[in-house]
Amino acid sequence: MNKITSTSPTDDPEKVYPRVPGIDYKYFKLSPEGVPEAWRKIALQQLHEYELAQKQHFLGYQTNQKLNFDEELHQYLNYHLNNVGDPFQSGNLTLNSKFIERAVLDYFASLWNAQWPHNNNKNTPYEERKDSYWGYVLTMGASEGNVYALWNARDYLSGKFLMTDAEVEHKAKEASKCGRKVSIEPRTMYYQAIAPECNPNKYTPVAFYSQDTHYSIIKFMRVLNIQTFYEIAVNNKLKCPLEKDDYPDDFSNEYIDEISGWPLEVPSDKDGNIHIPALVKLVDFFAEKGYPPLISFNYGTTFKGAYDRVKDAVEKLVPVFKNRNLYERKVHYDPNDKSKFDVRNGFWIHVDGALGAGYMPFIEMAIKQNKIKLPDGYTFPEFDFRIKELHSLVFSGHKWLGAPWPTGIFMSKVKYQLQPPDDPQYIGSPDTTFAGSRNGFSPIILWNSLSKNSYDSLIEMAVNMEGLAEYAFQEFKKLEQKLGIDLWVERSPLSLTIRFKKPDDHIVFKYSLSEEELYVDGKRRKYCHMYIMGHVTEKLIDEFILELSKPYVIPDQEEQVEQVVKCDIKPNATKLLHVPYIGRGFK
Ligand SMILES: *Cc1c(COP(=O)(O)O)cnc(C)c1O
């Protein structure tokens, strides 16, 4: 034993960790000697068999398993490609793929109707470049894009700015008075504007997002200390302006805090879409009090796959912003010098398009070419940079398009980066992205897929998947008839997911089904959903439905009685945001 310094275990890890079918942990356990070669071979074999089996039945999450990258790209496993820093600046870490990253970003900018190429060249007049896009390829998935967007939104709305420290100049002048010239390096400072007394909430962003929002948004609200409307309302004992009519039909009261009367998040309808009348009323209520609203929409919700009608909502919100003097407002750098200010929007519109931003543009094209029929009464929900009030958009690359690891895209506009107009005093952030090191392999993966497909082939792919989702839905309906039981089967319009009553655990494992609890008509129900992604075939759907048709595979659910929560401690502390345990798809 080469043991120099290392701890011994307090228990056998095999006993304390979850068991995984087909995996003998002893072959994987790492020791100071590594793993004996014969065991390593067994371990790799078990790994392969396990992942292959799970991949073959994969139905429960929105990640495409139809991947074919090894042939052309396998050699890059032996390169460390790092796109650290801004994608539009070369940087010194030259072993990167930023030139491909820029091609991928341009592609999506064009697809999402943004102004491209990115241009923040100081030789171009600001007016011409301010609307050009800025973005980058994410190392995490859309979660990273969400935190980055919310961070930008918070700084933008809360009146933060970056400037050269004016005291440095003063110091240099003072020092120079002694007769010798002193040069002092400029220093970038992060500043916070001061709210005027007449409008104390001017720099306090208030967040609005629906009850179908992905948990990453909620997590980052906490990371960034952004307050939600609920939080501000209960702590200031405000009275909720929503009346019964402002809630969607079929709304379950469990989503309301019965003590304060406020909904915990913005209500959504049973399909999972944010309820626009409630949103508009809530936003107006806070806008009237001077708070700048930060609104996060979903385009493809995690569990129900619903597309918020972003354009319709923004059309209703713009008059509210204008009426409350938030459409454009001055952010003063110095309360005593009214001549120095930046003009900013007093609101931020973010779209979490983790899933939908990838294929819905092709569905829109398919509609225009009469290649797809919309559900009765349904019109295409626009979400992209054609909405001129849109501030940021994110997308996960590994979901619809497919990648071996999480990746994605963040996109915004030059004018929303913290770098005010043509004044040499103002400078942008020297480090524009979220992380330090950035994955340089991911842009190659995205480029590989996009370079092999035309819009026509992507339209065909998107239309086929909609067709398969409808097929699966109809097969479920037939199954319901055959079994004579209500399986709670539902599919939101154009969504790639079908939700249904939770089957037995062995099915949940075999098909990697995501499970979720939802309140329906005041009752708590356990659901699962399946997602149609590129690898899913009619054959896999048929096999799945056949398994569900066997006796006892979909057990009855006892009516779940709400547990009585015993709460001995009542903190004498400020109540912050609601952290949901159900409805968000993180299981
Ligand atoms: C999956 C998902 C995310 C998070 O994306 P990751 O790529 O897993 O980080 C965010 N929002 C929605 C709506 C999602 O479905």
The ligand as a Gaussian input file, in Angstrom:
#p B3LYP/6-31G(d) Opt

LIG

0 1
 C      -34.464000      22.188000     -19.119000
 C      -34.961000      23.525000     -18.819000
 C      -34.133000      24.486000     -18.240000
 C      -32.764000      24.202000     -17.762000
 O      -31.975000      23.872000     -18.774000
 P      -30.655000      23.026000     -18.556000
 O      -30.244000      22.983000     -19.973000
 O      -31.066000      21.736000     -17.966000
 O      -29.778000      23.829000     -17.692000
 C      -34.618000      25.740000     -18.041000
 N      -35.872000      26.041000     -18.382000
 C      -36.702000      25.156000     -18.935000
 C      -38.083000      25.582000     -19.284000
 C      -36.274000      23.860000     -19.164000
 O      -37.117000      22.971000     -19.687000

